[in-house]
């Protein structure tokens, strides 16, 4: 029962992260069916490469990793230690990291 409650919260936070990323210019979120605690997304390659964005996010304390062998995809995995505030912090970090230096 406790596990189900935790996973439900993780899935809800993933939905919130997905929705927030969809609202950021230059970001595309990969459609995923069913409940999941993972969010796979990409950034327009003309804007930035996934490796660069991941490094910039890490400087903001957000750990998101490049994903897959092709494309400019990244994967965020939410778990029981990720809070609602962490989701908001991640969204702000993505927005700030996409601004050219």
Secondary structure, DSSP 4 states (H G I P E B T S, - for coil): -HHHHHHHHHHHHHHHHHHHHHTSTTEEEPP--S--SEEEEEE-TTT--HHHHHHHHHHTT---EE-SSSSSEEEEE--TT--HHHHHHHHHHHHHHTS--
